[in-house]
Amino acid sequence: MPRLVFCSSTGSTRASRVVFGALAEDGRFRPFHAVSDGGVGNHTRGRVCSPRFFQRLLLSACLLLSAAAPAAEKTPPQVLFLGDQVHGAIVQAAAKELGDQVRVHFPPGGSVHDSGTALAQIDRLLGDKPWDVIYFNFGIGELFYKDPATREIRIMSKDGGGVRVSTPAQYEERLDALVQRLKATGAKLVWGSTTPMATVHFFPSYQGNLFDANAEQEYNAIAARVMAKHKVPVVDLHGHVMARFKPEETHPPYTQYAKEMEQRGHPLHAPLVRALLAAARGR
């Protein structure tokens, strides 16, 4: 791109000449304007140039240069996802569709599957990067039946003495504490409801008693109450799914809803795409 330059030359001891132009790609100077200060012998070639005239001329040159300069690239909104792998697959699909409009991140070191573990590891999950939006969901991981004798979550059938990872009371308490901690980051928060658990007979060795069918409904109601308390918007993925199934229809296993919804022409991640864009624009 040609560079804007100017040069001056002295026509006599009483007059000077200023020439504005540009250096072309071949390196030669191409004048495009010349003025004289009105010295003796130069009146017919120029005009008297006041300080105000030069001020305007230089301002015009600066505006020309600023318009030609490339604009700084804007950093897209940074979104952190907190939740389990099942919900994470929905987020990945949304991130792919969003492209460069929003940058979605997963916690370094891996995600966690329940609210209790999230609270215990919250500093690691958040990292030290400022986030514009935090999208989160904990639900399916709360509904497993686990061995009550171990601190870590080891699945155990209900008939074999297993207990839920989180009772309803524990879930509400942990979720409330988690929202308060996330709000302290200053990020815009968005919650996603837990997708249906209508079909539970997909682990043959557990004979359908690793989960309770439709248990997510009670936990979604608890989460909705907590989010309303803290004024956190909710992406109703559960409602999005249920609206596409007739009451008598058989539901797929909870891990297969994305595929099923795609086949029905209503991608599971579609409401999330809209919600993340709205949150990012309102940051």
N, C-alpha and C positions, 0 to 999 in steps of 0.2 A: 504494500500500500504506500503511495507517495507520502512523504513527510512534509508538513507545513513548515516553512522557514521564511526568514526575511533577511535581507542584506541592505546595507546603506553605502552610498557612495557620495563623495563630495564633488559637486559641480563647480564650485568656486570657493573662495574664502568666505563668501557671504551667503551661500546657499548650499543645501544638502538635499539628497534625494533618497527616499526609502522605498525599496521594492519588495513586495510580498509575492511569494510564489511557492513552488513545491519542487522537491527532488524527485524526478521520475525514476522508473525502474532502471533506465540506462545510465543513471547517475548524473544526468544533465539537469541544470536548473531551468525550470519553466516559470517565468514571471506571469502573474495574472493581475497585478495591480501595482501602480506606481504613483507616488505623490511627491510633491515638492513643497518645501517650506516657504516658497514665494520669494526667494532671494533674487537679486538683480540678474537679469538675463534669463530667468526661468519662469516668468509669469505666464507665458504662452503655453508652457508644457505641463503646468500643474495648477494647484490652488493652495491658498493659505491653509495650513493644517493646525487647528487649535489643539491644545491638550485634551479637550473633551472628545474631539474627533478620534485621536489616537486611542483614547480609553475605550471607546465603542468598538473600534476596529480590533483591538486586542481581545476584548470580551467576545467578539464574534469568532475570533480564531480559537479561543479556548472552548467555546461551545461546539465548534466544528470538531475539535480533537476529542472531546468527551463523547460526542455522538458516535464517532468512528471507533472508539475503544470498545473491545468486547465486554459484555456485561458479566459480572461475577456470577458463577454458577450457584444457584440456591440449593442448600441442603434440604432434602426431603424430610418430612416429619419422622421422628424415630419412635418406633412402637416396640414395646417389650411384651412378650406373651408369657404368662405363668399358668401352668395347668398340666394335665396328663397327656400321654401320647395320643390317645383317641381324639381328644379335642385339638391337640397339636396338628393332626392331619387336616382338620378343617381349616386351621389357621394357615397352614402351608398352601392350601388351595387358594385361599383369599389373597395371600401374599403374591402368588404367581399372577393372579388377575390384576392386582394393583400395580405391579411393575415398579416403575421409578416414582410413582406418586407418593408412596409410603414405603419406608424401609422397616421391615419386621425382623425382630431379633428374638432368639431363644436364649435362655440363661446359659452362661458358660458353665461347663461341668454337668449339664443335663437338667431336665425338668424333674419335678416331683409330682406325686399323684394324689395327695390329700392335703387338706388345710393345716393339719397338725404339723406335718413335715415342712410345709411351706413356712409356717411361723418360725420353726426352729432354724431354718436355713435362709431366712429372708435376706440377710445381708449379702450372702453369696449370690442369691438369685437376682437381686437388684444390681449388684456390681457397683462401680463408681462412675458410671456414665449417666448424664442427665437424660431423662426420658420425656418425650412430649405426651405420649399416651401409653398406658398400661392396660392391656386386655387380659382378663383372667377368668378362669373357671376351675372350680373343684367340685366334683359331684360323684362321678362314677367310682372314683377311688375311695370315697367314703362308704360306699354301699357293699363292698366285699365283706364276707365273713372271714375272720382271721383267728389265729391261735391266740387265746387270751394270755397265755403264759410267756409270750415273747414280746420284747419291746419293738423289734422290727415287725413289719407286716408280713406274716406268713399265712397264706390262705388256708382255711379249714372250713369244712362244710358246717352248716347250721346244725344238722343232725348229729354231727360229731362233736359238738360243744363249741363251735365257733361263735364269735361275737362280731358285731359290725365294727369297722375301723373307727367310725364316729357315730355316737348316738345323736339323735336330733338335737338334744341340748348342747352337746359338745360341738356339734357342727355350727350352731348359731353363735356360740361364744367365740369359737376360733375364727369364724368368718368375720365377725364384728371387729375383733382385734386386728385381723389382717387388713381390713379396709382402712382402719385408722392408721396403720403403719404405712400403707401405700399412699394415702392422702398426704402424709407428711413429706413425700417426695416432691410435691407440687405438680405431678403429672396429671393429665386428664385420665380418669378411670372409666373403664367400660367392662361390664360383667356379661358373660354369656351363660344362658341357662343350659342345664344338662339335658342332653338328648335322651329319647325314651329308652326304657329298659323293659319293654313289653314281653320280649322273648328271653327266657333265662335257661332254657334246656339246650345249651350249646356246648357245655362241658360234660360229656357223657359220664365220666368217672365220679362227678359230684351230683349227678341225678337231679339237677335243677335246684339245689339248695345252697349254691354259693352266693346267689343274689335272691332277693325277693322281687317278684314281678311288679313293675310299676312303682317301686320304692322311690324312684327319683321324683315323683310328683310331690311328696311331702317335703323333700329336701329343696326342690325348686321353690316351693312356697316359703320356706324358711329364708332362702337366699333373697327372694323378692322383698321380703320384709326388711332384711338388713340393708339392701340396696336403697330401698325407699327411705329408710331412716337417714342414710348418708347422702341421698340425692345422687346416686350413681346410676347412669342409664343402663338398661338391660337389653341385650340382643336376644330375643326370644326364639332360639333355635328349636326348642322343644315344640312350641306352637307352630313353627314353620313346618316341622315334620308332620305333626298330627293332623294338620289341615289337609294334607295330601293323602291320608289313609282313611278309608271307610271303616266304620266301627267293626265290621265283620272280617276285615282283612287281617291276614297273618303278617306280623312284623318280622323283619330280619333280625339277626343278632345285632347288638349295639354297635359292633365294629363295622357293619355293612351298610349303614344308613347313607353314607356319602355316595356309594355306588348306586343304591336303590333310588335316591333322589335325583341323581344325574339321569338315570333312565326314564324317570317320570317328567323330566324337563324342568325341574325346580332344584338347581344345585344347592346343596346344603350350606355352602359357604356364602351364597348370595346376600343374605341379610348382614353378614359380617362385613362384607366389602363396603356396603353402604354406610354401616355404622362407623367403621374406621375412617372412611373419608370425611364423614361429618365431624368426628372427634378431632381429626387432624386439622381441618379447616377452622375449627373453633378454638384452637389452642391459644 
